Amino acid sequence: MSEPLASVRRAGPRGMIAVRCDLGDRALRSVATGVTGLDFPEALEAKCVGEKGLCWMSPDELLVMVPHAEVAEARQRIEAALEGMHALVADVSDMRAVFFVEGSGVRDVLAKVSPADTRAAALLPGRFRRTRIGQVAGAFWLRDGESAEILCFRSVGSYVERLFIAAAEGPPLDRN
């Protein structure tokens, strides 16, 4: 049997806060960058370091990621900063599962389970992609050239994990 294309591992609990509002608002940008210490993402971007991250989910939705133990404080800070605005701030930590796919074959593994274009010219590190993973909704981004982070609903986490493991154990794609 040949060497796997990449390794797949489930991350531990991650604090995740969904924020729905005007992403151009200065108060949101200030509190989000203050909570994470990261630059605010542009459309279709993820800015992540360690367990902290800011992910552009849609034109009016931001996902703020922090260590699980910090989610309550971060949520309170965000709610306080957005008080009086038309906004929704929700702790979604328990509804999502997080995985890492790491190794030189990460692009092949992603391509096997998603219709997204994973070629180097189309999927740059930090580029956020909401897509289908097998038969379910999910999202991923490259942290670097050999490491991807994947989000899916926790209810389908086991399915997604098995799908990625099977893709990683198979042969590389013929991209000719």
DRENTOR-40309 format. One line per field, with one value per residue: z, x, y of N, C-alpha, C in turn; chain; residue in one letter. Coordinates in nm, 4 decimals. Layout:
DRENTOR-40309
npz (Z, ...) $
npx (X, ...) $
npy (Y, ...) $
capz (Z, ...) $
capx (X, ...) $
capy (Y, ...) $
cpz (Z, ...) $
cpx (X, ...) $
cpy (Y, ...) $
baro (A, ...) $
lopa (a, ...) $
***
This chain:
DRENTOR-40309
npz (0.0000, -0.0755, 0.0452, 0.2375, 0.0938, 0.2536, 0.6000, 0.8231, 1.0716, 1.3508, 1.5015, 1.8347, 2.0576, 1.9411, 1.9820, 1.8351, 1.6849, 1.5249, 1.3357, 1.2174, 1.0211, 0.8937, 0.7294, 0.6753, 0.8797, 1.1127, 1.3917, 1.4171, 1.2746, 1.4340, 1.6900, 1.6185, 1.5192, 1.7486, 1.9325, 1.8221, 1.7359, 1.4749, 1.1259, 0.9532, 0.7417, 0.3835, 0.1288, 0.0710, 0.2173, 0.4733, 0.7787, 0.9842, 1.2767, 1.4764, 1.7141, 1.6714, 1.4571, 1.1701, 0.9528, 0.6394, 0.5724, 0.4205, 0.2343, 0.4515, 0.6817, 0.9337, 1.0668, 1.3779, 1.5347, 1.8290, 2.1086, 2.2783, 2.5524, 2.5633, 2.4383, 2.5548, 2.6738, 2.4441, 2.2864, 2.4434, 2.4302, 2.1564, 2.1264, 2.2925, 2.1514, 1.9225, 2.0048, 1.9678, 1.6943, 1.3912, 1.4197, 1.4564, 1.6937, 1.7604, 1.9503, 1.8007, 1.8494, 1.9310, 1.7165, 1.5012, 1.3471, 1.3316, 1.1180, 1.0217, 0.7331, 0.6306, 0.4507, 0.1578, -0.0427, -0.0074, -0.1741, -0.3685, -0.2059, -0.1154, -0.3644, -0.4338, -0.2723, -0.3083, -0.5310, -0.5766, -0.7261, -0.6777, -0.7630, -0.7582, -0.8708, -0.8398, -0.5746, -0.3303, -0.0366, 0.2506, 0.1148, 0.1345, 0.1097, 0.0635, 0.0187, -0.1215, 0.0554, -0.0214, 0.0212, 0.1763, 0.3267, 0.3647, 0.4493, 0.3577, 0.3842, 0.2835, 0.5076, 0.4633, 0.2011, 0.2393, 0.4216, 0.5264, 0.6631, 0.7727, 0.7939, 0.9117, 0.9694, 1.2947, 1.3193, 1.0929, 1.1093, 1.1517, 0.9111, 0.7285, 0.8238, 0.7717, 0.4941, 0.4167, 0.5148, 0.3543, 0.1023, 0.1382, 0.1610, -0.0874, -0.4359, -0.5915, -0.7829, -1.1375, -1.3032, -1.5658) $
npx (0.0839, 0.0492, 0.1928, -0.0138, -0.1849, -0.2180, -0.2538, -0.5314, -0.7041, -0.9151, -0.9999, -0.9897, -1.2456, -1.3624, -1.4005, -1.6591, -1.8126, -2.0860, -2.1482, -2.3831, -2.4234, -2.3620, -2.0723, -1.8927, -1.8967, -1.7397, -1.7260, -1.7721, -1.5486, -1.3416, -1.3870, -1.3794, -1.1187, -0.9862, -1.0601, -0.9448, -0.6879, -0.6148, -0.5966, -0.8774, -1.0778, -1.0979, -1.3537, -1.4282, -1.2125, -1.0033, -0.8608, -0.6366, -0.4699, -0.3287, -0.5696, -0.7304, -0.9325, -1.0715, -1.3288, -1.4660, -1.7896, -2.0168, -2.1650, -2.2795, -2.2004, -1.9803, -1.7425, -1.6155, -1.3428, -1.2178, -1.0220, -1.1944, -1.2479, -1.2572, -1.4829, -1.7273, -1.6555, -1.5569, -1.7888, -1.9519, -1.8055, -1.8280, -2.1083, -2.1519, -2.0096, -2.1622, -2.4051, -2.7278, -2.7164, -2.8408, -2.8016, -2.6872, -2.5547, -2.4160, -2.3309, -2.1893, -2.0388, -2.0857, -2.2175, -2.0598, -1.8009, -1.4469, -1.1754, -0.8424, -0.6494, -0.3486, -0.0474, 0.1523, -0.0259, -0.2613, -0.4239, -0.5150, -0.6654, -0.8700, -0.9863, -1.0933, -1.3170, -1.4788, -1.6448, -1.5013, -1.2493, -0.9298, -0.6768, -0.3495, -0.3465, -0.6084, -0.6887, -0.5654, -0.3537, -0.5358, -0.7639, -1.1061, -1.3490, -1.6742, -1.8616, -1.9699, -1.9096, -1.8598, -2.1746, -2.2713, -2.2976, -2.0189, -1.7041, -1.3805, -1.0346, -0.7029, -0.4418, -0.1782, 0.0500, 0.0383, -0.1569, -0.4864, -0.7870, -1.0973, -1.4467, -1.7556, -2.0994, -2.1536, -2.3206, -2.2776, -2.0177, -1.8731, -1.9189, -1.7949, -1.5318, -1.4651, -1.4890, -1.2808, -1.0600, -1.0715, -1.0301, -0.7718, -0.6242, -0.6339, -0.5152, -0.3169, -0.4680, -0.5063, -0.4115, -0.3869) $
npy (-0.1177, 0.2253, 0.5360, 0.7596, 1.0449, 1.2627, 1.3601, 1.3257, 1.4907, 1.5378, 1.8387, 1.9689, 2.1029, 2.4164, 2.7594, 2.9376, 3.2096, 3.3336, 3.6173, 3.8307, 4.1010, 4.4330, 4.4043, 4.6005, 4.7779, 4.9903, 4.9465, 4.6713, 4.5715, 4.6670, 4.5434, 4.2721, 4.2370, 4.3098, 4.1112, 3.8839, 3.9531, 3.9590, 4.0561, 4.1974, 3.9990, 4.0086, 3.9787, 3.6374, 3.5357, 3.3886, 3.4551, 3.3253, 3.2154, 2.9812, 2.8919, 3.1052, 3.3047, 3.4756, 3.4520, 3.5133, 3.4604, 3.5190, 3.7964, 3.9329, 3.8040, 3.6997, 3.4767, 3.4335, 3.3002, 3.1602, 3.0381, 2.7749, 2.8220, 3.0974, 3.1925, 3.2924, 3.5399, 3.6733, 3.6809, 3.8476, 4.0883, 4.1436, 4.1684, 4.3931, 4.5903, 4.6076, 4.6951, 4.8339, 4.8254, 4.6743, 4.3563, 4.0168, 3.8022, 3.5020, 3.2165, 2.9546, 2.7373, 2.4690, 2.3582, 2.2981, 2.1023, 2.0667, 2.0058, 1.9067, 1.8772, 1.7620, 1.7738, 1.6944, 1.6214, 1.7626, 1.9253, 1.7434, 1.5722, 1.7465, 1.8037, 1.5576, 1.5291, 1.7483, 1.9790, 2.2074, 2.4128, 2.3256, 2.3727, 2.5235, 2.7819, 2.8617, 2.8256, 2.9840, 3.0094, 3.1039, 3.1654, 3.1459, 2.8951, 2.8093, 2.5201, 2.2046, 1.9083, 1.6001, 1.4857, 1.6918, 2.0231, 2.2413, 2.3997, 2.5218, 2.6187, 2.6951, 2.6892, 2.7079, 2.6031, 2.3251, 2.2557, 2.2344, 2.3677, 2.2529, 2.3022, 2.1769, 2.0820, 1.9579, 1.7373, 1.5874, 1.5245, 1.2777, 1.1429, 1.3222, 1.3118, 1.0384, 1.0433, 1.2193, 1.0751, 0.8425, 0.9618, 1.0606, 0.8283, 0.7174, 0.7054, 0.9723, 1.2414, 1.2383, 1.4993, 1.5740) $
capz (0.0000, -0.0859, 0.1515, 0.2225, 0.0352, 0.3623, 0.7252, 0.8584, 1.2156, 1.4039, 1.6009, 1.9573, 2.0573, 1.8987, 2.0015, 1.7088, 1.6997, 1.3983, 1.3445, 1.0963, 1.0199, 0.7891, 0.7516, 0.6579, 0.9980, 1.1858, 1.5251, 1.3992, 1.2358, 1.5490, 1.7936, 1.5653, 1.5169, 1.8870, 1.9973, 1.7649, 1.7064, 1.3329, 1.0289, 0.9081, 0.6088, 0.2694, 0.0784, 0.0358, 0.2860, 0.6120, 0.8463, 1.0993, 1.3407, 1.5900, 1.7319, 1.6456, 1.3155, 1.1172, 0.8225, 0.5643, 0.5405, 0.3162, 0.2392, 0.5791, 0.7908, 0.9734, 1.1687, 1.4676, 1.6039, 1.9451, 2.1914, 2.3343, 2.6846, 2.5488, 2.3556, 2.6267, 2.6837, 2.3095, 2.2449, 2.5182, 2.3736, 2.0247, 2.1488, 2.3467, 2.0447, 1.8192, 2.0683, 1.8940, 1.5504, 1.3420, 1.4158, 1.5282, 1.7443, 1.8146, 1.9784, 1.7190, 1.8765, 1.9422, 1.5969, 1.3938, 1.3688, 1.2633, 1.0803, 0.9499, 0.6355, 0.6205, 0.3728, 0.0218, -0.1291, 0.0451, -0.2835, -0.4266, -0.1111, -0.1238, -0.4948, -0.4379, -0.1940, -0.3323, -0.6692, -0.5815, -0.7980, -0.5756, -0.8224, -0.6918, -0.9254, -0.8015, -0.4296, -0.2628, 0.1090, 0.3043, 0.0346, 0.2006, 0.0112, 0.1073, -0.0898, -0.0807, 0.0891, -0.0434, 0.0084, 0.2801, 0.3205, 0.4424, 0.4065, 0.3845, 0.3383, 0.3046, 0.6017, 0.3871, 0.0850, 0.2716, 0.5373, 0.5088, 0.7753, 0.7204, 0.8838, 0.8707, 1.0828, 1.3839, 1.2972, 0.9820, 1.1299, 1.1306, 0.7662, 0.6661, 0.8634, 0.6946, 0.3543, 0.4008, 0.5353, 0.2332, -0.0053, 0.1667, 0.1438, -0.2279, -0.5202, -0.6310, -0.9035, -1.2644, -1.3410, -1.7063) $
capx (0.0000, 0.1289, 0.1849, -0.1309, -0.1617, -0.2197, -0.3117, -0.6592, -0.7262, -1.0240, -0.9550, -1.0686, -1.3493, -1.3194, -1.5005, -1.7009, -1.9203, -2.1382, -2.1919, -2.4542, -2.4452, -2.2874, -1.9300, -1.8143, -1.9107, -1.6140, -1.7332, -1.7510, -1.4101, -1.2555, -1.4004, -1.3359, -0.9725, -0.9419, -1.0824, -0.8576, -0.5532, -0.5890, -0.6533, -1.0128, -1.0693, -1.1734, -1.4488, -1.3741, -1.0858, -0.9937, -0.7378, -0.6299, -0.3432, -0.3624, -0.7136, -0.8029, -0.9540, -1.1828, -1.3633, -1.5754, -1.8845, -2.1053, -2.1556, -2.3225, -2.1720, -1.8417, -1.7223, -1.5064, -1.2969, -1.1319, -1.0186, -1.3261, -1.2612, -1.2695, -1.5977, -1.8263, -1.6040, -1.5515, -1.9262, -1.9960, -1.7373, -1.8873, -2.2448, -2.1423, -1.9639, -2.2660, -2.5314, -2.8030, -2.7100, -2.9149, -2.6979, -2.7075, -2.4300, -2.4558, -2.2284, -2.2172, -1.9288, -2.1286, -2.2843, -1.9649, -1.6811, -1.3298, -1.0749, -0.7232, -0.5905, -0.2122, 0.0463, 0.1777, -0.1391, -0.3825, -0.5102, -0.5805, -0.7667, -0.9818, -1.0506, -1.1672, -1.4400, -1.5486, -1.6387, -1.4221, -1.1225, -0.8242, -0.5451, -0.2754, -0.3846, -0.7458, -0.7075, -0.4469, -0.3656, -0.6199, -0.8860, -1.2147, -1.4376, -1.7935, -1.8855, -2.0181, -1.8085, -1.9420, -2.3162, -2.3103, -2.2399, -1.8978, -1.6161, -1.2387, -0.9349, -0.5651, -0.3647, -0.0538, 0.0496, 0.0212, -0.2442, -0.6203, -0.8797, -1.2296, -1.5604, -1.8822, -2.1895, -2.1135, -2.4070, -2.2238, -1.8732, -1.8168, -1.9238, -1.6914, -1.4025, -1.4419, -1.4727, -1.1453, -0.9638, -1.0724, -0.9669, -0.6283, -0.5608, -0.6366, -0.4066, -0.3302, -0.5464, -0.4361, -0.4565, -0.3549) $
capy (0.0000, 0.3471, 0.6361, 0.8477, 1.1762, 1.3616, 1.3114, 1.3877, 1.4864, 1.6197, 1.9362, 1.9724, 2.2072, 2.5501, 2.8633, 2.9992, 3.3065, 3.3844, 3.7564, 3.8739, 4.2455, 4.5020, 4.3748, 4.7226, 4.8618, 5.0097, 4.8856, 4.5271, 4.5475, 4.6948, 4.4419, 4.1422, 4.2330, 4.3176, 3.9810, 3.7805, 4.0004, 3.9326, 4.1494, 4.1663, 3.9372, 4.0596, 3.8788, 3.5059, 3.5130, 3.3449, 3.4984, 3.2354, 3.1816, 2.8971, 2.8712, 3.2296, 3.3272, 3.5528, 3.3948, 3.5738, 3.3533, 3.5718, 3.9428, 3.9885, 3.7105, 3.6782, 3.3747, 3.4684, 3.1801, 3.1824, 2.9180, 2.7452, 2.8842, 3.2427, 3.2281, 3.3729, 3.6772, 3.7317, 3.7103, 3.9661, 4.2052, 4.1716, 4.2193, 4.5290, 4.6801, 4.6193, 4.7337, 4.9341, 4.7969, 4.5582, 4.2532, 3.8913, 3.7455, 3.3717, 3.1166, 2.8359, 2.6449, 2.3298, 2.3086, 2.2705, 2.0212, 2.1221, 1.9058, 1.9505, 1.7857, 1.8133, 1.6950, 1.7428, 1.5903, 1.8255, 1.9723, 1.6259, 1.5247, 1.8401, 1.7887, 1.4314, 1.5344, 1.8735, 2.0278, 2.3307, 2.4114, 2.3288, 2.3962, 2.6312, 2.9120, 2.8941, 2.8201, 3.0352, 3.0078, 3.2095, 3.1785, 3.0749, 2.8325, 2.7356, 2.4266, 2.0735, 1.8079, 1.4827, 1.5203, 1.7870, 2.1570, 2.2599, 2.5078, 2.4976, 2.7134, 2.6524, 2.7706, 2.7247, 2.5151, 2.1838, 2.2418, 2.2901, 2.3569, 2.2213, 2.3180, 2.1177, 2.0677, 1.8488, 1.6216, 1.5076, 1.5208, 1.1435, 1.1196, 1.4048, 1.2571, 0.9149, 1.0829, 1.2720, 0.9660, 0.7594, 1.0388, 1.0714, 0.6973, 0.6781, 0.7570, 1.1119, 1.2648, 1.2617, 1.6335, 1.6032) $
cpz (0.0000, 0.0332, 0.1302, 0.1632, 0.1424, 0.4880, 0.7526, 1.0092, 1.2537, 1.5093, 1.7257, 1.9492, 2.0220, 1.9254, 1.8692, 1.7327, 1.5611, 1.4219, 1.2113, 1.1107, 0.9000, 0.8149, 0.7297, 0.7794, 1.0765, 1.3225, 1.5160, 1.3674, 1.3546, 1.6547, 1.7438, 1.5629, 1.6587, 1.9600, 1.9491, 1.7466, 1.5608, 1.2459, 0.9883, 0.7673, 0.5035, 0.2276, 0.0359, 0.1003, 0.4260, 0.6645, 0.9758, 1.1459, 1.4665, 1.5966, 1.7055, 1.4954, 1.2887, 0.9768, 0.7628, 0.5216, 0.4272, 0.3262, 0.3707, 0.6968, 0.8081, 1.0771, 1.2476, 1.5446, 1.7125, 2.0194, 2.2630, 2.4685, 2.6770, 2.4801, 2.4286, 2.6366, 2.5471, 2.2612, 2.3151, 2.4624, 2.2391, 2.0409, 2.1996, 2.2378, 1.9412, 1.8764, 1.9899, 1.7432, 1.5166, 1.3213, 1.4933, 1.5677, 1.8123, 1.8347, 1.9012, 1.7391, 1.8727, 1.8165, 1.4836, 1.4405, 1.2846, 1.2388, 1.0160, 0.8540, 0.6057, 0.5421, 0.2306, -0.0736, -0.0869, -0.0665, -0.3505, -0.3354, -0.1167, -0.2546, -0.5040, -0.3679, -0.2223, -0.4799, -0.6853, -0.6593, -0.6952, -0.6342, -0.7580, -0.7417, -0.8779, -0.6508, -0.3611, -0.1123, 0.1578, 0.2283, 0.0945, 0.0964, 0.0802, -0.0098, -0.0373, -0.0486, 0.0837, -0.0649, 0.1084, 0.2609, 0.4091, 0.3904, 0.4346, 0.3343, 0.3633, 0.4051, 0.5403, 0.2735, 0.1129, 0.3903, 0.5118, 0.6370, 0.7167, 0.8298, 0.8252, 0.9916, 1.1635, 1.3571, 1.1834, 0.9935, 1.1048, 0.9830, 0.6966, 0.6998, 0.7827, 0.5471, 0.3290, 0.4201, 0.4119, 0.1175, 0.0139, 0.1424, -0.0017, -0.3065, -0.5519, -0.7586, -1.0250, -1.3163, -1.4845, -1.7917) $
cpx (0.0886, 0.1043, 0.0597, -0.0912, -0.1493, -0.2724, -0.4402, -0.6735, -0.8385, -0.9657, -1.0412, -1.1739, -1.2905, -1.4322, -1.5309, -1.8218, -1.9595, -2.1895, -2.2555, -2.4811, -2.3703, -2.1384, -1.8389, -1.8173, -1.7791, -1.6136, -1.7101, -1.6051, -1.3157, -1.2658, -1.3525, -1.1839, -0.9164, -0.9537, -0.9815, -0.7130, -0.5147, -0.6490, -0.7924, -1.0062, -1.1482, -1.2722, -1.3735, -1.2388, -1.1068, -0.8593, -0.7304, -0.4866, -0.3795, -0.5120, -0.7959, -0.8175, -1.0728, -1.2080, -1.4822, -1.6675, -1.9791, -2.0983, -2.2011, -2.2969, -2.0220, -1.8393, -1.5978, -1.4690, -1.1973, -1.1185, -1.1537, -1.3487, -1.2837, -1.3978, -1.6981, -1.7815, -1.6017, -1.6916, -1.9769, -1.9331, -1.7983, -2.0268, -2.2419, -2.1032, -2.0728, -2.4015, -2.5969, -2.8007, -2.8032, -2.8115, -2.7430, -2.5707, -2.4672, -2.3345, -2.2672, -2.1103, -1.9714, -2.1946, -2.1880, -1.8517, -1.5689, -1.2300, -0.9565, -0.6830, -0.4533, -0.1242, 0.0566, 0.0617, -0.2690, -0.4762, -0.5834, -0.6917, -0.8896, -1.0582, -1.1337, -1.3022, -1.5256, -1.5418, -1.5536, -1.2923, -1.0109, -0.6847, -0.4812, -0.3161, -0.5228, -0.7674, -0.5769, -0.4626, -0.4443, -0.7490, -0.9937, -1.3121, -1.5513, -1.8344, -1.9568, -1.8961, -1.8832, -2.0849, -2.3639, -2.2424, -2.1158, -1.8202, -1.4727, -1.1551, -0.7994, -0.5008, -0.2289, -0.0596, 0.0251, -0.0711, -0.3777, -0.6999, -1.0196, -1.3327, -1.6790, -1.9741, -2.1479, -2.1943, -2.3582, -2.0720, -1.8113, -1.8136, -1.8110, -1.5528, -1.3700, -1.4181, -1.3303, -1.0395, -0.9564, -1.0043, -0.8163, -0.5566, -0.5562, -0.5216, -0.4244, -0.4134, -0.4548, -0.4882, -0.4191, -0.4778) $
cpy (0.1244, 0.4401, 0.7227, 0.9827, 1.2842, 1.2940, 1.3895, 1.3788, 1.5823, 1.7128, 1.9235, 2.0815, 2.3432, 2.6467, 2.9301, 3.0880, 3.3550, 3.5256, 3.7929, 4.0232, 4.3034, 4.4814, 4.4951, 4.8135, 4.8696, 4.9434, 4.7345, 4.4988, 4.5665, 4.5845, 4.3053, 4.1315, 4.2409, 4.1841, 3.8773, 3.8235, 3.9818, 4.0421, 4.1036, 4.1082, 4.0144, 3.9510, 3.7533, 3.4764, 3.4573, 3.3932, 3.4173, 3.2142, 3.1033, 2.8730, 2.9965, 3.2498, 3.4168, 3.5010, 3.4681, 3.4605, 3.3929, 3.7240, 4.0062, 3.8941, 3.6897, 3.5671, 3.4138, 3.3421, 3.2179, 3.0504, 2.8991, 2.8143, 3.0354, 3.2866, 3.3171, 3.5187, 3.7451, 3.7689, 3.8357, 4.0931, 4.2440, 4.2297, 4.3627, 4.6290, 4.7050, 4.6611, 4.8475, 4.9149, 4.6815, 4.4472, 4.1300, 3.8391, 3.6141, 3.2817, 2.9897, 2.7282, 2.4992, 2.2755, 2.2713, 2.1811, 2.0808, 2.0093, 1.9747, 1.8397, 1.8443, 1.7179, 1.7463, 1.7166, 1.6565, 1.8712, 1.8567, 1.5747, 1.6151, 1.8224, 1.6607, 1.4396, 1.6575, 1.9116, 2.1538, 2.3093, 2.4280, 2.3449, 2.5190, 2.7699, 2.9560, 2.9005, 2.8571, 3.0193, 3.1292, 3.2304, 3.0898, 3.0220, 2.7593, 2.6479, 2.3028, 1.9879, 1.6760, 1.5286, 1.6244, 1.9231, 2.1642, 2.3788, 2.4664, 2.6125, 2.6527, 2.7469, 2.8019, 2.6232, 2.3680, 2.1593, 2.3107, 2.2718, 2.3444, 2.2424, 2.2435, 2.1150, 1.9456, 1.7227, 1.5330, 1.4922, 1.3848, 1.1082, 1.1952, 1.3508, 1.1308, 0.9450, 1.1339, 1.1636, 0.8778, 0.8321, 1.0466, 0.9401, 0.6536, 0.7384, 0.9053, 1.1242, 1.2781, 1.3955, 1.6714, 1.6094) $
baro (A, A, A, A, A, A, A, A, A, A, A, A, A, A, A, A, A, A, A, A, A, A, A, A, A, A, A, A, A, A, A, A, A, A, A, A, A, A, A, A, A, A, A, A, A, A, A, A, A, A, A, A, A, A, A, A, A, A, A, A, A, A, A, A, A, A, A, A, A, A, A, A, A, A, A, A, A, A, A, A, A, A, A, A, A, A, A, A, A, A, A, A, A, A, A, A, A, A, A, A, A, A, A, A, A, A, A, A, A, A, A, A, A, A, A, A, A, A, A, A, A, A, A, A, A, A, A, A, A, A, A, A, A, A, A, A, A, A, A, A, A, A, A, A, A, A, A, A, A, A, A, A, A, A, A, A, A, A, A, A, A, A, A, A, A, A, A, A, A, A, A, A, A, A, A, A) $
lopa (m, s, e, p, l, a, s, v, r, r, a, g, p, r, g, m, i, a, v, r, c, d, l, g, d, r, a, l, r, s, v, a, t, g, v, t, g, l, d, f, p, e, a, l, e, a, k, c, v, g, e, k, g, l, c, w, m, s, p, d, e, l, l, v, m, v, p, h, a, e, v, a, e, a, r, q, r, i, e, a, a, l, e, g, m, h, a, l, v, a, d, v, s, d, m, r, a, v, f, f, v, e, g, s, g, v, r, d, v, l, a, k, v, s, p, a, d, t, r, a, a, a, l, l, p, g, r, f, r, r, t, r, i, g, q, v, a, g, a, f, w, l, r, d, g, e, s, a, e, i, l, c, f, r, s, v, g, s, y, v, e, r, l, f, i, a, a, a, e, g, p, p, l, d, r, n) $
***
